[in-house]
Amino acid sequence: MRMSSLFLRTLREDPADAELPGHRLLVRAGYVRRAAPGVYSWLPLGLKVLRRVEGIVREEMDQISQELSFPALLPREPYESTNRWTEYGDNLFRLTDRKGADMLLGPTHEEMFTLAVKDLYSSYKDLPLSLYQIQTKYRDEARPRAGLLRGREFIMKDSYSFDVSDEGLQKSYDAHRDAYVKIFDRLGFDYVIVQATSGAMGGSASEEFLAISEVGEDTFVRDDSGYAANVEAVVVPQAEPVDASGVPAAQEVDTPDTPTIETLVDVLNAEHPRHDGRAWTAADTLKNVVVMLMQPDGTREPLVVGLPGDRQVDLKRLEAQVAPAEVEEFTEADFTAYPQLVRGYIGPGALGETVERDEDGKVVSRTGIRYLLDPRIADGSSWATGANKPGVHVVNLVHGRDFTADGTVQAAEVRDGDVAPDGAGTLRAARGIEMGHIFQLGRKYAEALGLKVLDENGRLVTVTMGSYGIGVSRAVAAIAEANHDEIGLVWPRNVAPADVHVVATGKDEAVFVEADRIVTELAAQGITSIVDDRAKVSPGVKFKDAELIGVPTIVVVGKGLADGTVEIKDRRTGDRREVAVADVVAEIAREVRS
């Protein structure tokens, strides 16, 4: 790749729309170019990196699977059979052809894989089977951000396994998991494998491969005992019942001007001491957070989550529990539509799906709104919470004695220092970028689309499936975020756009002749090069471009040539050494292959 003719323009200024350092450098170094929000063009250097990442993925997948390719433009009917035409909601790119047929741009291809196997295979003798593709996907993200990390068009490797039994599915799942470990090891990620939720995909077992990164959108937790989970998948155990026999009857107390948990605690401690003599804390208050759920068909449903006042609702955890519904803010208009909800003073007494009367004739729920509790709310525990009246709270309200809920929900934030769900350690939180996700789908899609085979006894059985994805274009972005410094990208050698960047500096023709000899001899050994052969560009600009582009080995042919030497620089460490001209090709080859 000669920079005198390479389709490349580097930028000195950061692009205005680039938020993350790796994203800024990918644009500045001429790897990608924004075409629209969440949509990027791959320029020659970027395409080289992308193809090398694809190559690593393909090499490992070919050991356990067979590659095919489905179209990105798909018919509506298969997705309607699995209800995902509706469940995907606004995230689906939909279009109509000239004959009026509904089509979509594929967000993922479970349906197409399932139908292909259904059309061609009918016996247990054809299984197990694994198929994969590396293909462009489309999702109409509401808020595309971070360049390639959250786009509306992206490249993904998705593979699917097909087995007769659950035992076979486990073997296929394990084979894919092992292949993923090899792939991510080769890509050089500092990654962690965590328990995850299946969400709208369905299925049972689910794990994510997260590249550890401070700029990642995913939060995960782990402890020293080996437990690791995405926070969405952390399951807090139900608190054990406690004895409430010593708790006095519930009592309403005036608490004017207490719009926050902190102000409520201050008023309670000053004017309404606890029955047991202990000071009130935020953890003794029951906070009731109201949200609106938007179902894929457009219907809206209010939901109230009750949790200790020292915790916040984690919207990503809540969304994982209520998928495919989306969580929206409860607006002023919503409070107007539900006047029974007294803002700032919502309490359990007004909540619950069933509006009925108890044996004393009291109304149990005034609203009919579903009410779910954090599992930390133990049966028999006592709380201070809203009394459903402006400026009034109730104290000594006991769960199970004075109020109940419609169920529990895993929606409260998970924090540093929390006890792990297995009780074996203390959780530490970190951030990561989701690079891969593997699911044991089970029979959801096979049942919806009628994928059955004859077993060894001649009976029709439903095939069980696994689904395994890797974000290929996202991997390029994640590698860039993890491999840069203040002056440019620093690619790992196995994904770099070239092995060597040869910089010819000065005006002496001998410099350009020597640079050409080096890259020609390297090419004969299968070593790829970028050569900066631009005649009228200053050495300073060439050095800055080489550091910005980030090829792992930089070779400078310049002033030292008169003394018979060439400089070799390690881009990552900054180490430089002078090498005799006669030895330079052998030295570069040794470095590249080591």
Protein Blocks (a to p, Z undefined) as FASTA:
>chain_A
ZZklpccdddfbdcfklmbfklmmmmmnopaccfbghiacddfklmmmmmmmmmmmmmmm
mmmpccddddfbdcfklmmmnopmmmnmmmpccdddfkopacdddfbfklmmmmmmmmmg
cbfklpccddddddddddddfbgghhjmlccbdcddddddddfbfklmmmmmmmmmmmmm
mmmmmnopacddddddekjngpjddcddddddfkbmbdcdddfkopacdfklpccddddd
ddfklpccddddddehilbfklmmmmmmmmmccfklpacdfklpccddddddddfkopac
dddddddfkbccdfklmmmmmocbdcddddfklmmmmmmbcghiacfklgcjbdcddfko
pafblnlpacdddfklcghiacdddehighiacehiaehjloccfbdcdfbccdehiacf
klpaccdddddddfbdcddebjmlmmmnopacddfkopacddddddddddfklmmmmmmm
mnccfkbccddfklgfbfbdcddedjbfklmmmmmmmmmmmmmnopacdddfbfkbcfkl
mmmmmmmnopabdcdddfkmmnopacdddfknopacdddfklmmmmmmmmmmZZ
